[in-house]
Amino acid sequence: MKDKIRFVHASDIHLGANPYAISERFTDMGKVFSEVVNYTLETNADFLVLAGDLFDKKNINAKTLTLCLDIIKPLKEKNIPIYVTEGNHDQRTYVNNYSWLELLNDNGYINLLNPVKNDINDDYDLVLYEERKDDEGNIKKYGSYIITDDAIIYGLGFPGIMPDKYLDCMTSKYIDNEGKVVISMLHSGIDHFVTEGMGGLREGFIDDLVNKSDYIALGHIHNRYENYDKKYFNPGSLENTSVPQEVYDKGFYDVTIDTATKKIDYKFIKVNNRKIYNITANIDGAENQKEAYDLILNKVEGIFKTDNVTKEDMPIISIKVKGEIKDGTSNINLNELKDELKEKYNLLYIEIQNLIKAKRFSDNLEDESLTRDDIDRLVIKNLLKEKGFTDDESKDLLDIVLTMKELSINGDVDSKTEDGKNLKERILEFVKNKKLNEKDIDEVVE
């Protein structure tokens, strides 16, 4: 037995994911996984542990499989094992009883470790990973745990919707470790990361797992967290599969365990994932739309300058625009803003949420004497004023909007009917008299 074992622990690779249907994002998923594999090779780690969700979908395409094989093939050539357990994204489909992880396992690229279903009592067992007959009588290597010279590595998979009962069942079947290091792979969140229906566990229910393990390799939750005393570690996903509320460092663990004392030494290795920014731009104090627009641009520019963002980075940004413009308007030309930011910083993707508060007018909507029609008129009138229409314009347009509403209720908006023709003529007359341009018409439609 060696004095120490060293391994790399990663999870939630999500190969094949293509957020926003942008080809670069598909490539991003493979790029960061390549960093994990290259690090494992360059540092000559004993093995690589993947705690679930190697793939983003249960049904992957040829391009995703090819990408995966190209990345992991060097590990196979160097005889560095990859120990994998299923995540919820990796599992077999209901109509196909053979998963892509099983294909990789059967071809010697990975060692797939999962609980094995017992057909007698419909329960799950933990069985040694070795050659055995599968359900169809084929001789294949499969099982739940592997015994090496220095360690026992368990794959517990994804616990499903009854995680506490599931974990009790699994840990009761652990074998005598005979002094070896015990590593347990589990695709689950723990304690404050519990999500209903997503296989989450309360920390108070994992004592048996903690007592029987020297290192608990977690997956499933995409943000990094760990508890050294409880021996569980979750590296998080290598890439963001969406624009997160909060942006965290992405990476994996380099772990060393003393085989005599079972002491854990670990370090978190960051990957070069695509830069993502969640930006809140407060436009309070802006006199008008132009000033608000400039405040947003300046906010983004300040953050990018501080973080040394270049056009080569092609970052992703999400902007929340909050506050109140002094002139009472709430509309900023977001499409123009998106185009300018995208061109200026060579953004891969941008989304903007308009949370600007519009000044409300003094009409008292709580007056008990007001009818529902009265309230509707006041609300529409205020909205039209916020769009910049004068009192006379608002009155004329209000009549048109209310007529449209009435015809809609009666199912008679069709321009071929008499009422529909009259409504269309009134709208055209209004547009002509007010000399509205295309932008103004869009405002009316809104």
N, C-alpha and C positions, 0 to 999 in steps of 0.2 A: 504493500500500500504506500502511495506517495505521501509526502508530508502535507502537500496542499493540492487542491484541484482549482483550476481556473476555467471559467466559462463566460459566455456572453448571453445575456437575457434580453430579448426583444419581444414585442407583441404588437398586435393590431397593425399589420403591414398593409392590408387592404389592397393587394395587387389587383389591378383591373378597375379600380375606382376612377371615375372621370368626372369630378365635380364641375358643374356648369357646362358640361359637354365640350370642354376645351381640351384638345389633344395634349397640350403641355402638362395638364394635370395628371393624365394617365402616365406620362413619362416621369413626372415627379415621384409617383409612388414607387416606381422601380429604382429610381436614382438613389433615394435614401436607403432602400433595402440593400442596394449594392454597397453602400458605405458600411452597413453592419457586417456583411459577408467579408468585405475586404479587410475590415478591422480584425475580424476573427482569424483570417488567414495570416495577416501581417504580424499579429501578436502571438500567433501559434497557440491559441486557446485550445483547451481539451475538447470542447464541444460547444454547440450553439443551442440554446433553448428558445423556442417560439411558443408563447402561451396563448395561442388562438388567433383566429381571423387573419390567416395568411392571405386569404382571398377576400375580396369584397362581396362576391356573390356566390351562391351555391352552384349556379350554372355559369361557367366562365367560357370565354371564346378562345380560339386558337392563339390569338395574339397575346393574351394574358398568360396562357400556359407556356408559350415560347419564351416570353419575358422571364418567367419564373425559372425555367430550366436553365436559361443562359446565365442567370445570376447565381444559382446554387450549385451548378455543375463543378466549379473549382473546388468546393468543399468535398464533394464526393471523390474527386481525383486525388485529394490530399488525405483522404480517409479521416476527415474531421466530421463526426456524427452531428446530425441535426435532430433534436428531439422535439416533437411537435404534439400538441394536444388540440382538439377541435375547439373553435369558437362558434358562436351562434351563426356566423356568416359562412362557416365552412361545412356545416352539416349536410348530410344527404337530403335530397328533396323527397317529397312524399311519393313521387312517381319513379324515382331512380334510387336503387339501393346501393349505388356505388359512387363514392365521392371522388373529387379530384385529389384530395389528400391521400386517399387509398391508392390511387394510381401512382402518385409519387412514391408512396411507401413500397408498393409492389415492384417498382423499378429501381429500388435501392437509393433513392435520393434523400429520403427522410425516414425516421423511425416514428411512426404514428402511434401514440399511446393514448388509449381511451378505455373507459370501463366497457366490459363486454356483457352484452345482454344474456341473461340466463333464461332460456325458453321454458324451463320447468315451472318457475314461479314468477316469471315476468319481472324479475329483479335484475340488478346489475352486479357483476362480480369484478374483482381485480385479479387478473391472471397474468402470469409471466409472458413477456413478449418473446415468442419463439415460433417456429414453424408448426402449423396446425391446419386442419381442414376447416375451410369456411363453410357457410350454409349450403353452398353449391357443390361441395366435395373437392374443391381445389386446394392444393397445398400452398399456403401463404404464411408469411410472417405477420403475426399481429398479436396484440395483447395490451396490457395496462401499465406494466412497469418493466424496466430493464435493470439488470444487475451488472455493474461493471466491477473492476478491481477495487475501485475506491468509493463507489456511490450506488444508491438505488434511486432511480428517477421514475416518479409516478406521473401519469397523465390522467387528470380527473375530468377534463373536458368542461363543458358548459352545464351548470347545475339546473338550469330551467326555472320553472315557476315555484318549485318547492325546494329551495336550496338548502335549508337547514336539515330537513329530513334526508335529503340526498347526501349531504356531507357526513352526517352521522353514519349512514350506511357504508360510505366509502372508507372512512377512517377506521371503522371497526374491522376492516379486512386487510389492514396493513400488516406486512410480515415483520419478523424480527430483523432489525437492521444489522445485527452482528458487527456493530461499531462503524459501519459505513456511513458516509454523508447521505442524508435523505433530502432529496429535492422534490417538491410537489408542485406540479403545474396545474393551475386552476384559472379558468376564464370567468372571472366574477369580480364585481365590485365589493368592497367591504365597508361597513359602517356608514359614515356620512356620504359615501358614494353609492349607497343603495338606491336603485331605481325600481319602482314597482313593475313587476313582470319582466325584469331584465336579468334575473339571476343574481340579485344582490344578497349579501350576507351581513348579519349583525356581528360586530366584533366579539360580542359576548358568546357567540355560538361556535367560535372556531378554536376553542381551547384544545380539543383533541387533535386537531390538525396541527396546531402550534407545537404541542407536546411531542408529536410523532415526526415532525419535520425539522430540518436544520435550515432550510431556505424554502419559502413559498413564492413561486414565480407566478405572478398574476398577469392577467390581461383584461380586456373588455372596456374599461374606462379609459378615455383618450387623454386624460391629463395625468401627469406623473404624481405619484404619492408613495410613501413608504412608512413602515413602522418597524424600526430596528429591533425593538424589544419583542414585538410579536412575530418578527421574522418574515413579514410579508412585504413584497416590493412590486410596484406596478410602474413600468417605464412610460406608459401612455403610448399613443400612436406615433408613428414616425413622421406622418404628415397630417395636416388638417384635411378632413373630408368635407368640411363646410367652413363658413366664416364663423368662428367661435365667439361667444360673448367676451371671453378673456383669452389672451394669447399667451401660451406657455412655451418654454424651451422644449424642443422635441429631441428624443434620443433613445439610448438604451443603456443597460448596465454592464460594466465589466466587474465580475464577481470572483473573489478568491476566498476559499473556505479551508481553514486548517483542519485536516482530517482527524487530528487528535483532540483538539479543544473545541472544534466546531465553530470557532470564531469567524465571523463574516467581515471581510473587508470589501468595500465596493466603491465604485465611482461611476458617476453618470456621464456618459459621452454624448455630447450634442452632435446632431447631424445638421447638414446644411440644407434645411428645408426651405421652401419658398417663403419669403417674408409676407406676413399678413398683418394688417393694422386695423384695429377698431378705433375709430376716431369720433369723438364727440365735439362738435363745433357749436359753441354758444354765440348766437348773434345778437344778444341783448345789447342795446345801445346803438344799434345800427339805425340811421335815420330813414333809410329807404332800402329797396331791393339791391341796388348797386353796392351799397356799403356792406350789406349782409353777404352778398356774393364775394366781395373782397376779403371779408373776415374768414370765410370758409377756406378760400385759397391760401391765405396766410397761415391758417392753422395747419393745413396739410404740409405746406412748405417748411414750416418750423420743425415739425416732427421728422420729415424726411432729411432735412439738413442735419439735425442732431444725430440721426442714425446712419448717416452717410449712404443713403439710398441712391443708387445709380440707375440709369436706364437699362443696364444689363440685368439688373435684379428682376425686372418685370414683376413688381409686387402686386398683391391683392389688397384692396382697401374697402372697408365698410364705414360709411359716414352717417352719423346721426346729427341732424341739424335741429338744435333746440333754441328756445328763446322767443323774443317778441320784437318785431320791427316797429319802430315808433310811428310810422305812418299808417299802421294798422293792417297792412297787407300780409298775406300768409303764403303767397306764391312766389317762388324763385324758379327761374328756368333751369330745372334740374338736368335736362338733356344737354343743354349748352354747357353746364358746369361739368357734367360727366365727360363730354367730348374734350373740353379743355384740359382737364386733369389727366385723362387717358393719353392724350398726345404729349403733354408736357413731361410726364413721368414714365411713359411707355408701360402703362398698367396692363396687367394681364386680365384683370377683372375689377369692376367697381360697382358697388351698390350704395344708394343714398336713401335714407329715410327722412322724410320731411315731417318733423315734429314741432314745427313753428306754431306758436299760439297766436291766433288772430284776435285783435281787439273786438270785443262784442259791443253792440250798440245798446243804448239805454232802454230799449223796449222791455217792458216788464212782462216776461213770459209766465210769471207766476200769478198774474191777475186771474182770480177765480171766475170772473165774468167772461173771460175769453173762451170762445168755442174752439174746437179742433181746427176748423177752417181758418179762424183768426190766427191761431198759433202757426199754422202752415204758412200763411201769408207773411207773418213777421219773420219767420226763420228764413224763408226764401228771399225776402226783401233785404235782410241783413247780409246774406251771402252775396247777393248781387252788388251791394254797396262795397263789400270787401273786394270784389273783383274790379272795382274802380268805376262803376256806372253811376251816372248822376241820378238825382231823385226822379226826374221825368223819364229817363231811360229805364230805371228800375221799375217804375210803375207800368210802363208799356210792356216790358219784358215779363214782369210778374203776371200780367194778364195772359200772355202767351203760355207761360209755364203752367199756370193753373188750368188753362184750357187743355193743354197737352195731358195733364194729370187726369182730368175728367174723362177725356176721350180714351185714355189708357185703361181706366177703370171699366169703362163700357166696352172695351175691346174694339175701339173704332178709330185707331190711329192711322190705319191704312190710308195712304195719300190718294187712293183711287176713289174713296168715298167722298161725299159732298163735304162733310165736316173736315175730313182729312185734307181735302183740296184747299178749303178756306184757311185752315191752320198753316199750311205750307205757304200760301200767299201772304199771310200776316208776317210769317218769319222772314220771307224774302223782302217784304216791304220795310220791315224793321232794319234789316241789314243794310238795305239801300239808303234809307233815310239817315242812318247813323254813320254811314260811310265806314263801316267796319272792315278791317283787313282780315287776312286769314287767321292771324294770331287771335284777334278779337273774337272771331267766330268760334275758335277752339275754346275760348274762355266761356262763351255762352253755352256751348255744348256741355262743358264740365259742370 
